[in-house]
Amino acid sequence: MLDETGSWCRLCEVKRISAVALGSIMSFGIVSAREPANSIADLVKLETKVSQVAAKTMSATVALVSEKTGSSGSGVLVTADGLILTAAHVVQGMSEVDVYFPDGKKWLGKVLGANYSKDIGMVKMIEAGPWPHVELGESKPLEAGDWVVALGHSAGFDPARTPPIRFGRVMSDGPGNFFTTDCTLIGGDSGGPLFDLDGKLVAVNSSIGWSWKNNNHAGVDGFREDWDRLIKGQTWGTLQMNPLANPETPVLGIGMGMRSRAKGVPVQKVEPNSPAAAAGVRVGDLIRSVDGEPVREGSDLQQVLVKREVGDRVKLGILRASKSLEIEVELVKREELYKTR
Amino acid sequence: MKITQTIKYCAILLGVSTLAPAQRGKDEVPLMRPDEKKAVDDQTFGFNKALEIAVKDASKSTVLIWGRDKKPRELVYGTVVADGTQVLTKWSEIERYVDTLYVQNGSGEAAKAVVSGIFTDEDLVLLDILGESFAPAKFYESQLPLGRFLAASRPNGKPGAFGVVAVLERNLREADRAHLGIMADSKYRGEGVRIANVQPEFGAAEAGLQAGDVILKIDDRMISGLQELRNALSGKQPGDKVVVEIESAGKQQIFEVMLSNRPVFGQFSGGRLNQMERMGGDTSGVRDGFSRVVQTDMQIKANHVGGPVVDLQGRIVGVTMARADRTRTYIMGSSAVVDVLKGEADTLVEARTKIGLRKKEMAKQRLALLPKARSQGKARDPRRMRRHLSDMERLIERMDSEMEALGER
């Protein structure tokens, strides 16, 4: 038996083909959320905004450098008294870090907390300031097609240039607090800011995949959830590139049975104290849809869930003893149900 | 459950020291939902349609350059200049085909072309079109500010790539940067920068600095580490003099050092690696050392550089010079292009002599640095090992993409 938090390799080819067929059903409601780009006039408007974002945010985009380890990442100031948001892996193993501003000036920062599961971390300037800083935006409302601007000290701090600007859009939302854009990133950009077109911070840069379109960012709303712990200097979580194994990945708390001829996911186990158990999901149920979206097999279910957030309520379409019923379940963090190492 | 296919989630963290090649996955963006794919695909379609208007005129001045060895090969794009009888393009991409060149515009008109002159230092070449003339580019000379939208044109009237100005115009030439002429000791953990090696005939050596000295100050600036040293020198020109405060055997001393040109052989670039990186064709073979370029985030194919770049108003604001890596494409702004065209070009013989000499010089400098590095325990230096590792990783990536390219044929 495989539980729903198992390894990623279970996503198989068949599922992908079946998923394509669903495309047209779900594409409503997204169009209105982003600025149009269908004419030169549209593009001129976008261009003006991108230039404004660059001008507004550049001075708050810093490089975080450790002379001792030779590592170099980026970060962004968000308060006048010098609070810096960055990626957890940028400040891994450091208590202090050199903070370089685009003008080449160096200051010292104290490393505060980090949540490795979300790849978010905080640094505080030692000097009181006031420092140049950016406003916080929101990451949860972001959807595929939303325009964004990324900055970062690519390939390490370079006094001969300012941090390069990259313009792109959200490609895919999730998993969890992460999302993907086509703003190309490279080593050194980690922890650097991603802005919406108003110049508000929506994420920090986290990781990349092979494709130029696969650049991953940790949403700013993830910082909000963990704000107090990070400020206090707590460090927790696990760096996990596999989203299904991430301790903060949202789960139902069921074990999935073997695939049968029927389309759906058989429930073979219900974790005690899980939201699935509380909502009345039973062993033997066949999960056939999530929020109306058909799931044909385990990998479909995994892919749907990994894109949701903890606390979201999902409606499971279930077949039980030849009868259809709907059960609503609130998703919890994987680490709350399963021991993670 | 049957496992039909393994798909690895391929993401890698972005710390400079941790950049590693990801396992190549099936999907460009894993976990992308069909509705998301549709949203961005529709958006891309509308965006490119809009850009077609901007590149319309420029595409008439964009040509495809062909060469022939066993069979005809599409080499790179070019920009029609002067009165329409000349083409400016990327020298390193056509160098091997100088006797078999022809150019072709979007309407399919083709003509033989020969080398007129080479701007070796900028990796540009001017070709004469024989017996034919095309629509020449009208260069619009203006500053390119941060965030400016840019599109590269193709001969077929379509945009080849889109990008924004990522970094203002700058000089990438290492040789034009001010340099003390030292190698830093990477194992040193104290304040300042300890000298591992002074390079003979450079400023530091001439002034009397020695291996083991610790640099504490440049002019009035405290030097806490290597990055700070680089920053202190970044505003200076070769030939400038700086006051260097050092500690030597417990004693503080002051030296005046005249800054040198940086050696052509940059700190850690490798000719061998450059060669290998050309495999797969993802990045341009020559992608550095330009004297006046604007960095953009354009994702242009390496064999689509050489053509004009327009702004949203359709004005030609530059030409594409090189796809440098995942995040960078360099373009030369129109003012710089016009200046280059006004300057004196090298002949074929001169250009090849220059390149030959440069390679020799690089080899010499590399040899000069090697013995010392080895004696310091080259193999155990973690920074060097990391560099080797990342070199290897890049090679593997190249070979991987080469294999992939072969598979697609």
Interface residues (C-beta under 8 A of the other chain):
Chain A: L2 W8 C9 R10 L11 C12 E13 V14 R16 A19 V20 L22 G23 S24 I25 M26 S27 I30 V31 R34 P36 A37 N38 S39 I40 D42 L43 V44 L46 E47 V50 S51 Q52 V53 A54 A55 M58 V65 E67 K68 T69 G70 S71 S72 G73 A87 H89 V90 D98 Y100 G104 K106 D119 E143 A144 G145 V149 S154 A155 G156 F157 P159 A160 R161 T162 P164 I165 R166 F167 G168 R169 M171 S172 D173 G174 P175 T180 D182 C183 T184 L185 I186 G187 G188 D189 S190 G191 N205 S206 S207 I208 G209 W210 S211 W212 K213 N214 N216 L239 M241 N242 P243 L244 M256 M258 R259 E297 G298 Q303 V306 K307
Chain B: M1 K2 I3 T4 Q5 T6 I7 K8 Y9 C10 A11 I12 L13 L14 G15 V16 S17 T18 L19 P21 A22 Q23 R24 G25 K26 E28 V29 P30 L31 M32 R33 P34 D35 E36 K37 K38 A39 V40 Q43 G46 F47 K49 A50 L51 I53 A54 P145 L146 G147 R148 F149 G163 V164 V165 A166 V167 L168 R170 R177 S186 R189 S224 G225 L226 Q227 E228 R230 N231 S234 Q295 D297 Q299 L312 Q313 D325 R326 T327 R328 P382 R383 R386
